[in-house]
Amino acid sequence: MSTEAHTPRSVLITGGNRGIGLAIAKAFAANGDKVAVTYRTPTDLPEGILGVQADVTDEGSIDRAFSEVEAAHGPIEVLVANAGITKDTLLLRMSEDDFTSVLDTNLTGAFRVIKRASKGMIRLRKGRVILISSVSGLYGAPGQINYSASKAGLVGLARSFTRELGGRGITANVVAPGFIKTDMTAELPEETQKDYLSRVPAGRFAEPEEVADVVRWIASDEAGYISGAVIPVDGGLGMGH
Ligand SMILES: NC(=O)c1ccc[n+]([C@@H]2O[C@H](COP(=O)([O-])OP(=O)(O)OC[C@H]3O[C@@H](n4cnc5c(N)ncnc54)[C@H](OP(=O)(O)O)[C@@H]3O)[C@@H](O)[C@H]2O)c1
């Protein structure tokens, strides 16, 4: 971590009430930033973290949540689009709703929040956008055609965003976690978990804090010249992409 004096920034993480999002919120709070998270399900949050209700599939609720955070902490300087869902099943069993609902949350949800955040960032002439993708986005995974498509889409989103707004002091990067120990992966059948583990060169799964530290760093001054990058945090699972 940089030891330079740090001006607290207004940081917002979507889906920050549990899992990777909560670990990211704690990392920014420990860094001295003013941290807010969105939640759908009311949860007890650690002291000092502001919770605002929002569903990323609903533009109106996003706008209300942003306004609440702006009133409390000032314009959002760091946005982490983390909210995500899976609806895994093989292609032939996947309904159109299984596909579009995952895209609506994971990809269109990210579009909605970066669009809302970019207004304030353009005015500030600085900002950091971090999109939480997945190793599945570029590596692929059976049963995840919907999820992989949504997560690969985030790469195009970050890169076009960078080409539009990179000259205004704003960066956008993608962090692509591998297998992280959260509710999302706990739901996977034991056989699937064993199969993943056998393919991870690091020989272990990761804790949410290992993703959070990378996100905090990519939003730091030290990483100010990195934009449009895909940063894997996957123990080597997806390397080569
Ligand atoms: N765990 C892994 O191994 C892994 C690997 C690669 C990528 N990722 C990605 O990392 C991110 C976080 O994953 P996780 O493992 O921490 O998942 P998780 O424990 O299942 O948490 C998901 C979070 O997203 C929120 N969310 C879901 N749909 C939402 C919506 N429509 N509007 C607002 N919030 C919504 C959830 O809110 P509620 O509590 O209200 O449901 C929750 O806070 C996801 O984008 C996931 O795809 C995870």
The ligand as an ORCA input file, in Angstrom:
! r2SCAN-3c Opt
* xyz 0 1
  N     -16.968    -16.303     -6.155
  C     -16.238    -16.508     -7.225
  O     -15.478    -17.486     -7.322
  C     -16.271    -15.531     -8.368
  C     -15.409    -15.784     -9.430
  C     -15.381    -14.907    -10.511
  C     -16.197    -13.802    -10.508
  N     -17.027    -13.576     -9.461
  C     -17.862    -12.365     -9.548
  O     -17.650    -11.562     -8.409
  C     -18.849    -10.840     -8.085
  C     -19.226    -11.123     -6.640
  O     -19.390    -12.528     -6.486
  P     -19.573    -13.246     -5.080
  O     -18.946    -14.573     -5.191
  O     -19.230    -12.331     -3.976
  O     -21.154    -13.464     -5.152
  P     -22.275    -13.555     -4.034
  O     -21.681    -13.923     -2.708
  O     -23.341    -14.411     -4.633
  O     -22.785    -12.014     -3.948
  C     -23.372    -11.426     -5.073
  C     -23.692     -9.977     -4.741
  O     -24.335     -9.377     -5.880
  C     -25.566     -8.797     -5.450
  N     -26.554     -8.807     -6.523
  C     -26.966     -9.835     -7.286
  N     -27.910     -9.427     -8.147
  C     -28.097     -8.104     -7.931
  C     -28.938     -7.111     -8.489
  N     -29.826     -7.379     -9.465
  N     -28.857     -5.845     -8.025
  C     -28.000     -5.528     -7.026
  N     -27.189     -6.424     -6.440
  C     -27.249     -7.700     -6.884
  C     -25.998     -9.641     -4.274
  O     -26.958     -8.943     -3.497
  P     -27.998     -9.759     -2.556
  O     -27.275    -10.104     -1.279
  O     -29.100     -8.810     -2.373
  O     -28.401    -11.002     -3.324
  C     -24.663     -9.840     -3.563
  O     -24.321     -8.697     -2.822
  C     -19.906    -11.307     -9.090
  O     -19.976    -10.400    -10.163
  C     -19.350    -12.635     -9.569
  O     -19.810    -12.964    -10.859
  C     -17.095    -14.414     -8.386
*
